[in-house]
Amino acid sequence: MALSEEQQTELLFVLKERFENHIDRHPEIDWQHVAQKLLEQPEKLWSLNEMEESKGEPDVVALNVEADGFTFVDCAPESPKGRRSVCYDNPALEARKKYPPENSALNMAEDMGIDLLTEEQYRKLQEFGSFDLKTSSWVKTPDTIRSIGGALFCDRRYDTVFVYHNGADSYYSSRGFRGVLKV
């Protein structure tokens, strides 16, 4: 799982442009330092490419202070188009007998080498813009909720971030997931 040199160059160009156009998401972070860390970790570049290809528009977001790292988050205005119509996880996918979705959020995230945002990370992301005004996104669900069949998702309506619950096997064309990748 590695990108060609040409793919790396193209991806770094796109990421740099987005980084420069949204400085408010990562004040005081230098792009050269980010690019250097990415080139040292080609598997992270591959994951970022997967995020980009599925329309996530990943960018560095100052969710918390990393000692010597950066956090990339899907910053597409709506839940990434290439990651919608999925249930929460593999057990929910396997349990769904009638009209199962093609995949689950956790399966896709694992295949991409990323994690789902937590509720806390989702709320922090919303401080950098208004995301999911028409869609919703699965978020990492606590085991206490998941163990009894539920899963959590979030969206932003009426200038407020809402957290909801649903059966983990549910899926809708407007619900996907946002990923996070620590570099």
C-alpha positions as CSV (number, residue, x, y, z in Angstrom):
1,M,0.0,0.0,0.0
2,A,2.2,2.7,-1.3
3,L,1.7,5.6,-3.7
4,S,3.9,6.1,-6.7
5,E,6.2,9.2,-6.7
6,E,3.8,10.9,-9.1
7,Q,0.8,10.1,-6.9
8,Q,2.7,11.4,-3.8
9,T,3.5,14.7,-5.6
10,E,-0.1,15.2,-6.7
11,L,-1.5,14.5,-3.3
12,L,1.0,16.7,-1.5
13,F,0.1,19.5,-3.9
14,V,-3.6,19.2,-3.1
15,L,-3.0,18.9,0.6
16,K,-0.7,21.9,0.6
17,E,-3.2,24.0,-1.3
18,R,-6.0,23.1,1.1
19,F,-3.6,23.7,4.1
20,E,-2.8,27.2,2.8
21,N,-6.5,28.0,2.1
22,H,-7.6,27.1,5.6
23,I,-4.9,28.4,7.9
24,D,-7.5,29.0,10.7
25,R,-7.7,25.2,11.1
26,H,-4.0,24.9,12.1
27,P,-2.5,28.2,13.3
28,E,1.2,28.2,13.9
29,I,1.8,24.9,12.0
30,D,4.3,25.0,9.2
31,W,3.5,23.1,6.0
32,Q,7.1,22.1,5.4
33,H,7.2,20.3,8.8
34,V,3.9,18.5,7.9
35,A,5.2,17.5,4.4
36,Q,8.4,16.2,5.9
37,K,6.6,14.0,8.4
38,L,4.3,12.7,5.6
39,L,7.2,11.8,3.4
40,E,8.8,9.8,6.3
41,Q,5.6,7.8,6.6
42,P,4.4,6.6,3.1
43,E,1.6,4.5,4.7
44,K,0.1,7.7,6.1
45,L,0.2,9.3,2.6
46,W,-1.6,6.2,1.3
47,S,-4.3,6.6,3.9
48,L,-4.6,10.4,3.1
49,N,-5.0,9.5,-0.5
50,E,-7.9,7.1,0.4
51,M,-9.5,9.9,2.3
52,E,-9.1,12.2,-0.7
53,E,-10.3,9.7,-3.2
54,S,-13.5,9.1,-1.1
55,K,-14.2,12.9,-1.2
56,G,-13.2,13.6,2.5
57,E,-11.0,16.6,1.7
58,P,-8.5,15.9,4.6
59,D,-6.7,18.8,6.2
60,V,-4.6,19.3,9.3
61,V,-6.9,20.4,12.1
62,A,-5.7,21.5,15.5
63,L,-8.0,19.1,17.5
64,N,-5.4,18.9,20.3
65,V,-1.8,19.7,20.9
66,E,0.4,16.9,19.5
67,A,3.9,16.6,20.8
68,D,5.5,16.2,17.4
69,G,2.6,15.2,15.2
70,F,-0.4,16.4,13.3
71,T,-4.0,15.3,13.0
72,F,-5.7,15.2,9.6
73,V,-9.5,15.2,9.6
74,D,-12.1,15.0,6.8
75,C,-13.1,18.6,6.2
76,A,-15.6,18.1,3.3
77,P,-18.6,20.3,4.0
78,E,-20.8,17.2,4.1
79,S,-20.1,13.6,5.2
80,P,-17.7,12.2,2.5
81,K,-19.7,11.1,-0.6
82,G,-17.6,8.0,-1.1
83,R,-18.3,6.8,2.5
84,R,-22.1,7.0,2.8
85,S,-24.9,4.4,3.0
86,V,-22.9,2.3,5.4
87,C,-24.0,0.8,8.7
88,Y,-21.7,1.2,11.8
89,D,-19.6,-2.0,12.1
90,N,-19.1,-5.5,10.8
91,P,-21.3,-7.3,13.4
92,A,-24.2,-4.9,12.3
93,L,-23.4,-5.6,8.7
94,E,-23.5,-9.4,9.2
95,A,-26.7,-9.2,11.3
96,R,-28.6,-7.2,8.7
97,K,-30.4,-9.9,6.7
98,K,-32.7,-7.8,4.6
99,Y,-31.2,-5.2,2.3
100,P,-27.7,-5.0,3.8
101,P,-25.5,-2.1,2.9
102,E,-22.3,-2.9,0.9
103,N,-20.0,-2.1,3.9
104,S,-19.7,-0.6,7.3
105,A,-18.0,2.6,8.6
106,L,-15.6,0.7,10.8
107,N,-14.6,-1.8,8.1
108,M,-14.0,1.1,5.6
109,A,-12.0,3.1,8.2
110,E,-9.8,0.1,9.0
111,D,-9.2,-0.6,5.3
112,M,-8.2,3.0,4.8
113,G,-5.9,3.0,7.9
114,I,-7.9,5.7,9.7
115,D,-10.2,6.0,12.7
116,L,-13.7,7.4,13.1
117,L,-13.9,10.7,14.9
118,T,-15.0,10.5,18.5
119,E,-17.9,12.7,19.7
120,E,-15.4,15.0,21.3
121,Q,-13.3,15.3,18.1
122,Y,-16.5,15.9,16.1
123,R,-17.5,18.8,18.3
124,K,-14.0,20.3,18.1
125,L,-14.0,20.0,14.3
126,Q,-17.2,22.1,14.3
127,E,-15.3,25.0,15.9
128,F,-13.4,25.3,12.6
129,G,-16.5,25.5,10.3
130,S,-20.1,24.3,9.8
131,F,-20.0,20.6,8.8
132,D,-22.8,18.1,8.1
133,L,-25.6,20.7,7.6
134,K,-27.4,18.2,5.3
135,T,-25.8,14.9,6.2
136,S,-24.7,13.1,9.3
137,S,-21.6,11.1,10.3
138,W,-21.2,8.0,12.5
139,V,-18.8,8.6,15.4
140,K,-16.9,6.2,17.6
141,T,-19.4,4.6,19.9
142,P,-18.7,3.6,23.5
143,D,-18.8,-0.1,24.1
144,T,-21.6,0.3,26.6
145,I,-23.9,1.5,23.9
146,R,-22.6,-0.7,21.1
147,S,-22.9,-3.9,23.2
148,I,-26.6,-3.5,23.3
149,G,-27.1,-2.8,19.6
150,G,-26.8,1.0,19.4
151,A,-24.4,3.4,17.7
152,L,-23.9,7.2,17.7
153,F,-23.9,9.7,14.9
154,C,-23.7,13.5,14.8
155,D,-24.7,16.4,12.6
156,R,-25.1,20.1,12.8
157,R,-28.5,21.8,12.6
158,Y,-29.8,25.1,13.8
159,D,-26.1,26.1,14.5
160,T,-25.9,23.4,17.1
161,V,-24.1,20.0,17.1
162,F,-26.4,17.1,17.9
163,V,-25.6,13.6,18.9
164,Y,-28.1,10.9,18.1
165,H,-28.4,7.1,18.4
166,N,-29.6,4.5,16.0
167,G,-29.4,0.8,15.6
168,A,-25.9,0.0,14.4
169,D,-27.3,-1.9,11.5
170,S,-29.1,1.2,10.1
171,Y,-27.9,3.0,7.1
172,Y,-29.0,6.0,5.1
173,S,-27.9,7.7,1.9
174,S,-27.1,10.8,3.8
175,R,-25.1,9.2,6.6
176,G,-21.4,8.4,6.3
177,F,-18.4,8.9,8.5
178,R,-15.5,11.3,9.0
179,G,-12.1,10.0,9.5
180,V,-9.1,11.1,11.6
181,L,-5.5,10.2,10.9
182,K,-2.6,11.0,13.3
183,V,0.7,11.6,11.6
